[in-house]
């Protein structure tokens, strides 16, 4: 399933429901990792699965040239409306098959976007494309959900919540490898009436060992695996971990 197929109606409420993501803090962390793991100052950054462009927008204002790629035209429509200075290039493409006009210094893939790629073959294709379009010495920063999050937090649980006048239920099912979930949203319109939207999503748990093998197969170098938003080694109760992968200056 293409990522965009599961983000049709959700696009309109996405930003309202991700107010706790702390995008500014995440972008500061990204900059810290770039300084730590790169021997040159990056200029051009590409965000895979950019969604509504929150990361692109912040990094653009920090002076980076940004490209955002997402397969949901509705998400990108919202992202474009945030793009006040029109400096960000948004491309509606499947991140398993994306094409660029040239190479970039840094690739990003945030907020478990890689977990939405449920085919190992397609995950491998993403890393092959990253290798192709990444400048030597450039890095790929991405995060994935942990087994702890799938087994202990999401599992087969159902969550009910109300945020910003949006009531929703979140039904989960995890079989040890695949995580399927259904979202039911009840959002108030301008007339005060609630409209229902239903979204069905699928993710796959990607283990650290599995990703290490894919990274190696594609001629990339694993720089580090970090506990979320830190420079520490992952912990047993981490819900998300960050990877930093580098393209060698000389192919090995």
N, C-alpha and C positions, 0 to 999 in steps of 0.2 A: 504493500500500500504506500503510495506517495504520501509524504508528510502533509502536504497541503489538503488532502482529502479529509483529514481529521481536524482541520482548523477552519472550517467554514463559518458556522455561526459563532464559534468561540472567539473569533477575532475581535468582535465588537465589545466583549467584556474582559478580554485578556488583561489589559492594563489595570482595570479596576481590581482584579483578583491577584495581581502580583505586586501589590504595593509594598509588601514586606521583603522583596527580593534584595533591596539595597544595591541597586545598580551602580551608584557612585562608588561604593565600597568595593564592588567587584572590579570595576575599571581601575581603581587604584591598585588592586591586587595584580591585575593583568600587567600594568606598567611595571610593578615591582619584579615580576617574573621576566619581563622582557629585558630589564636592566641586568638582572642576575645571569640570564642564560644566553645573551647575545653579545657579540663583540662589536656590533655597530648599532647606531641608533635607527630604529625602524621608521619608515615613513608611510608605507602603504600596507594597510591591514584589511583582511577579508574575513567577515563574520558569516560562517555557514549556519543556516537555520536561524537567521537574524530576527525572525518574528516581526514585532512592531517597531524594531529599530532602536530600542532603548540604549543598548550598548554602542551601536554605531553613532548615535546622536551625541553621547557623552564623549566618546573618544575623538569624534570630529571636532568638538569644541576644544579639546585638548591639543589640537593641531595635527592629528593624523589624517591622512587621506583614507577614506573608508569605502569599502565595497560591502554591500549586504546581499546575501543570497538566501532566498526562501522560495518554496514551491507554492505558497499560499498567496494568491494575488490580493486577497482581502487583508491579510496581515501587512503586505507591502503597501497597500493603499493607505493604511493608517500610518505606517512608517514614513511614507512620502509627505504626509501632512505635517509631521514633526520636523521635517528637513527644511527649516526656514531659509538657510543660506544656499540650498540646492547644491551643496558640495559633495553629498553622499550619492554614490552610484548604487541603485538597487536593481537587482536582476531576479526575475521570476524564473528560477531553475530548480530542478531536482538536485540536491547536493550530492547525489550518487553519480550524476552525469554532467556536472557543471562545466562551463567553458569560460575562460577569461581571455582577454586580448594580450596579456603579458603576465609576468611573474609578480609576486607580492613578497613582502618581508615577513609577515606574520599571518597565520590562519588562526581563527578562533572557532569554537563550537561549544556553546554554553548551555547551561541549565538542562542537562541530560538529553540534549537534542540527538546525540549519537545513540542513545537507547531506543529512540524511535525507529532506528534502522534495524529491523529484525532479521535480516538476512546477512549471514557472515560474508557471503560473496559480495554483497553491496558495501559492507563495512570495508572490506579489502579494496574495493573500487575507490572509495573515498580517500583512503590513504595513498593509493596510487596517483590519484589526481592531485592531492596535496603535494606529493613528492615532485610531480611534474611542474606545478605552478609556483613552487616555493623557491625563493632565492637561496643559494648556498649560504649556510650559516643562519638561515631563517628558522623560525620555530612555529610549531603547531601546539596551541594550548586548548585543551578540551577537558570536560568533566563528564563523569558517568555516575549513575546511581550504584550504590553498593548492595551486596547480598543482604546485609543487615537491614537496609531500608526496605527491601522487598519482602523479607521474611518477618521482620519484627515490627515495622511501622505500617506498611501498606497491607501485606498479606492478603487475607480474604475479608478485610474490614470494610465497613461502610461509614463514611463521615457525612455529617450534616452541618452546614454552616450558613451564616448570613453575613455578607460584607457589602458595604456601599449600596444598600438596597437591592442586593442580588442574593436570593436564596438558592442554595444548590445542595445536591446530594452527590456523593462520590463513592461509587461501588467498585471494589477491587477484587481481583482474583489472580493468584500467583501460583504457578505449578512447578516452581523450582528453576524455570528457565524463562518462561514468557509471562508477562504481566499484562492482563487485559483489564481495562476499566471503563466504566460508563459514567458520564457526567450529565446530570439533569439540572439545567439552569432555569430559574424563574426570575426574569428581570423586569422591572417596572418601566413602562413606557411613559411618554409625555402626558398621557391621560390618566396615569395612576393605575393602569391595569397591568397585571403580570402576564408576560408571555413566556412560554416554555420553549427551551432549546435542549436537544439531546445530542451528545457527542460520544462516540465510541473510539477508544484509542488502544493501541497495543505497543508495548515496549519489550525489549529483550535484555536480560542481564548479561553484560559482557564482563567476564572476569579479568583481573589484572594479567594473569598468565596468558590468556587468550589474546588480549590486546598487545602484550609484549611480543608475541609470536608474529602478529600481523605487522607490527612496526618493523621488526627485523626483516620480514619477508620483502618489505617494500624499500629496503635500503635506507631506512631512517634510523636515527639514534635516540634511545630513550634517555632523556636528561634526568627526569625525576618524576616521582609520584608523591603527591602531597595530600595531607588532610585538608579538607575544604577551607580555602581562604587563609591558609597558613603555609609555612615552610617546614612543617613538621612531618614526620612519617605518618602514614595513615594509622588510625586507631580502630579497634574492633567495633566501636559504636558509631563510626562515621556513617553519615547517610549519603555523602557524595565525596568523591576523590577527584583531584586534578592531575592531569598528565601534562608534562612538557616534553615535546618531541622535537628534535632538531634535524635539519637536512645537512649532512656533512659538507664541508667545503670541497672535499675531494671524495668522489664515490668510492665506497669500499666493496 
